[in-house]
């Protein structure tokens, strides 16, 4: 593969080859990463990339979109069917941009919003002050209990009753437990707020029934498509059609918009121009893959592997935030090991085990050199690894973190990584 690229631009070809080899010969455990199918990769590299398609199917500002419209309509149809959603917008290019569009559709600058504190596992776009969300809206963060390191819904309700938010945002990037969307909806109803579920990380688990589903509780659902969903790096927005908080019912005669129309207008022309139709086609492919029976088994295995990994780490004396995991990821607290999360993650990466350093709740260290390591099981599960391999990897990670400079240990770890990646190849057809 890539023969033409090799002939025309060998410099780029060599870098692509090296990155593919890095993924093949390493244990990728960053929870926000996965390995898309070859079909998804092929779709992203098609001539669809050439077409400008500003607008929506049947309402484009360019000619020549007859096949593009069919592709985007197919992606919409599959998304609605897969998620049991009333409406789907498949044009967002990324999760952050999708959240921007949702806020733009339903909020006004200065409106009060609630989201999970970034330091407690939330996302930048859930109200961090350095992000557009925190700069544009009045975010009031909720966090996790200091003792249990889990979200306290009584505290969430108390904050909501006090602050009267226009929207409550659920979802996280580094929270190892489940979200109770039903409970959040009750709180949202009590204060008259929209409920946005950002399920980017655990969307595949929701589809498989191993995590609560956001619908019918959420008004709007945003998800990226490249994490547990295993699609292209992109995002979609799903929503109800009716805006339950609108003061005036939707009326086409007076051009009052319903919820679906508000979302679509906020994506285009509100925050984006021409969509990436080659990526939209790849989304359609991954939606079809997610409808297959084996996808459910795959998601169940992600969670089983996470449990096996967490139990092994804890048996090694490694402290995990909240005492374990209910989903695909976990957080190691490196404080008892007398190292920082950055030191630990870098040491693992040197040996071909890829995680990321991350803050833990109530961290006393700064975000760029925090106390935690975030790691998960999606990519390893994609490769076909099971509980036995998770135990091996758990013991291996513990050895590294406990013996940071021991070269004998380090060489043994390199051997384990080589053996595991050889037994469970990735993208062998691309190398």
Buried (B, 14 or more C-beta within 10 A) or exposed (E): BBEEBBEEEEEEBEEBBEEBEEBBBBBBBBBBBBBBBEEBBEBBEEEBEEBBBBBBBEEBEEEEBEEBBEBBBBBBBBBBEBBEBBBBBBBBBBBBBBBBBBBBBBBEEEBBBBBBBBBBBBBBBBBBEEBBBBEBBBBBBBBBBEEEBBBBBEEBBEBBEEBEBBBBBBBBBBBBBBBBBEBBBBBBEEBEBBBBBBBBBBBBBBBBEBBBBBBEBBBBBBBBBBBBBBBBBBBBBBBBEBBEBBEEEBEEEEEBBBBBBBBBBBBBEBBBEBBBBBBBBBBBBBBBBBEEEEBBEBBBBBBBBBBBBBBBBBEBEBBBBBBBBBBBBBBBBBBEBEBBBBBBBEBBBEBBBBBBBBBBBEBEBEEEEBBBBBBBBBBBBBBEBBBEBBBBBBBBBBBBBBBBEEEEBBEBBBEBBEEBBEEBEBBEEBE
